[in-house]
Amino acid sequence: MTFKPGILFPFSRKSTSRYAILFNVLWLYIALSFLIRLVLLFWSAQDVQFSVLRISRAFITGFIYDLTVGLFFLSLYILYLLVFPKRWIGSLLDRVITYSWLAIVLFIMYFSLMAELPFWDEFGVRFNFIAVDYLIYTYEVVSNINQSYPLPLIISVLILLEVLTFLFFKKTNVFKSAFSARFPFKVRLAYTIPLVAITFLLGFVMKNKSADFSNNLVINELGKNGVFSFFAAYRSNELDYDIFYPKLPEKEAYGILKKNLIQENQSYTGEEWDNITRLTRADGEIRPNIVLVAIESFSGDFLAAFGNKENLTPHYDSLANHSIFFTGLYATGTRTVRGMEALTLCVPPTPGNSIVRRPNNQSLFSIATILKQKEYHPYFIYGGDGYFDNMNNFFGGQGFDIVDRNRGNPLSDEIKTKRFPIPDEEISFENAWGICDEDLYKQAIKFADRSSQSGTPFFQFVMTTSNHKPYTFPEGKIDLPQGERNSAVKYTDYALAGFITAAKEKPWFKNTVFVIVADHCASSAGKWEINIDKHHIPAIFYNLPLDAQRIDRLTSQIDLMPTLFGYLGWSYTTDLYGKDINQIKPGEERAFIGNYRTLGLLKDGVFTQIDDRKRVNQFTVTSSDQSLSEVNIQNDTLTQETISYYQTASERFKNGKMKEK
């Protein structure tokens, strides 16, 4: 067999190869992937640790991923070329099938490459589990894309690229070569066997984690391929801690955990080694209404208190001056479901999906369990469809009544709770993610009015959406344009001010505490796999019958509600991992920070990080900007403490120990 020019060398005018289209598409994909990699390198240059060796390794690794994905793109056509009868080569049928296949593959190829740019801009990484989730919730995602980007223009560009590719292949005789070379079956078999073997060998050998060879996030992500990462995330959306993460003997892990969980005003209710139920004792109990407002993507960087000079949040800044203001608070994750998990379950962020999105997450021990002990009526109020990210089933499963848009997505049959759809006539503005914050707060006030008439205290978990791309909101409210992050932040602050003003007119206001906190930060991108400063969020307790106070101590998002219960003087039993910050001894403060694969504990100026390759890394933390240092630390005590928290939290959910008793 003789290889013709153009088989391995793209765009040759002398090629007479039946495989001309296949190889030219392959090299085109590899060339464009290289170009995207180069763009991302310069885009994130400020976060790259420049090393010729590391960058070269990333590009070489990336080439192998690109080759793997390119071959998988072409696998069906490889088999087609093998089985298509020789006598029909070049026929109308052959051309129709080939052109149709090429049009589909080019569209997917160009779309996947273009989509990497906005995804990198938003998250600072290749496609991951977030992109997988987006396939599930098509209404919200397609609407968001349509409202955030010029979709007709994008589709036009994709079609134009396809047309140009077809014309280029025609001009360079690629089509002529493919439809004129009538290779016999044995020759085609000689091509097919090695191509298929290489494809499946690379698919079996290459793992997405193979690119994670450095401590620099950008370098690792440069070495990946977006499509490969997407399917890797699809396969690993659930991560079994026992298989992938460092472990301690189970009794030892629980022993360390129990030593670190206990507060001075607590005692364990039993002697069993895996019993973490504690009795919390306090005096002077009060039971005000509680409104927890979780603000979408509300980074600490937006506040004047943390150095922002753009006057984006004057109302929140003012409220903070009259509140218990947490300045050292850190979100557990980078998604809304992680914030919900932290605020309701008060548990470290276990690997894989948030517990909010997992099956069998009904009747867990949560703040709702404690609220029910105190006879509160809990509501979950969301301006979109709570079907998204399984929010309704999660909150309904903990006993919350649901207030949402209810676009025809029913609750699970296992959920026995009330659901109140938000009627169209009560909406003045709505985008892909839900109604504007002003309309949402009107729903909160409406249901607060209803609850106050019953004579029982109410708890509301209010989840906002306006500070989310496409960053659109009602016109004429603020002095910034639509469609920009800062504009959405300022509108979010404006709507919050209106909510508090309206609430002050209500008879229930004097007996209502407002917990106003971010679900996560606006961005997580940066130099490190986990960037601590990208988890820094604000929180306030407003309208407590106490003097204003700043709490500058390191605080985890899972500690927020137990701290509130402490201020309210509540005695209660708890299985929560969160602690009252006022009951934590100086020097024992800690924060849990993670993503779906990497988990960490920030404590005493050290960040201990564990991942799904059973690695443990420890870094010193610069107090001024919360950046990490690559100084190699070996603090076994912090390593064991980190493992004990995450190992036991994962084990408890997996084995049903997190259920209400």
Secondary structure by P-SEA (a helix, b strand, c coil): ccccccccccccccccccaaaaaaaaaaaaaaaaaaaaaaaaaacccccccaaaaaaaaaaaaaaaaaaaaaaaaaaaaaaacccccccccaaaaaaaaaaaaaaaaaaaaaaaaaaaaaaaccccccaaaaaaaaaaaaaaaaaaaccaaaaaaaaaaaaaaaaaaaaaaaaaaaaaacccccaaaaaaaaaaaaaaaaaaaaccccccccccccaaaaaaaccaaaaaaaaaaccccccccccccccaaaaaaaaaaaacccccccccccccccbbbbbbccccccbbbbbbbccccccccccccccccccaaaaaaaaacccccccccccccaaaaaaaacccccccccccccccccccccccaaaaaaaabbbbbbbbcccccccaaaaaaaaabbbbbccccccccccccbbbbbccccccccccccccccaaaaaaaaaaaaaaaaaacbbbbbbcccccccccccccccccccccccaaaaaaaaaaaaaaaaaaaaaccccccbbbbbbbccccccccccccccccccccccccccccccccccccccccaaaaaaaaaabbbbbbcccccccccccccccbbbbbcccbbbbbcccbbbbbccccbbbbbbbccccccccccccccaaaaaaaaaaaaaaaaaaaacccccc
